[in-house]
Amino acid sequence: MNYFPFKRIKIHTSLTEDEVMHRLREKITLEPQFFSFNFDYSIENKPYSGKIWDNKFRISRRIDGRNSFLPVIEGEILKTNNTTKVVARLRMHIYTYTMWFIMLLFLINGMISTSRMIYSKGDMNYGFLILFFVTLFIYFFALIPFNIEASRSKKFFFELLEADDISV
């Protein structure tokens, strides 16, 4: 299990580079340019939305509702000897990382302040334990949903690209 919501995966497939691009385009709703509208609402047919350019892509899974912990998948399609390799990076959105980091920073600062107070006074204070458990809750509140969504995305890529092997 990763201890930070970030994953790097390498997918090896026997498909050609063009076949991989074609399969990705079939399953990705392209983000509209400027103020154009996109009326393709079928999540079953195109479960991801994003951009594809050259041999690179930046996509995220489409869902009904909200989930701040959906991975943003940035990848590149590389041609090797007889196979094609897709190197992808799964991470949370930068705003989610920022808010998560700020919350953890404040909680850890509170834990340090409380532990200094406990050390100087010499008596146990339950404030430290509360801050400790809230910090653990916030940490796992982001980590577990991200890992669940990342495993769904890995499974999607494995099936879509008829992968021979996925390495993390």
C-alpha positions, 0 to 999 in steps of 0.5 A: 500500500502506498503511503502517499496518494500517488501511483506510477504504473507501466502497462505493457501491451502487444497492441500497436501504438495506433491501436492504443490511441484509437482505444483510448479515444473510443473511451474518452470524452474530450474536454470541450475547447473554450465555451463549446458544449459537450452533449455526450452524457453516456458514462457507460460508453465513455467513462473517462474525460480529458485530453489526448495529444500526440502520444500523451493524455490527461484524463479523469474518470467521469462519475455521477456526483462528486469525489475529490479523490479521483485520480488525474491520470497523466500518461505517455504511450511509448513504442518499444521493440515489439510492444507498446508501453504506456507509462501513467502517473495517477495523482489527486488534483493539485487543489485536493493535495493543497487542502489535504496538506494544509489540514495535516500541517495545522493538525500536526502543528497542534499536536506539537504544541499540545505535546510541548504543553504536556511536557512543560506541565507534566500532566496528561492532556487528552487534546493530544490524543484527539488531535492525533486521531483526527490527523489519522482520520484526515490522512486515511480519509484521502488515502483510502478513496484515492487507492480505491479509485486508482485500482479501478483505473488500473483495472480499466486500463488492463482490460482496455489495452489487453495488457500483458503486464502492469508494473507499479 
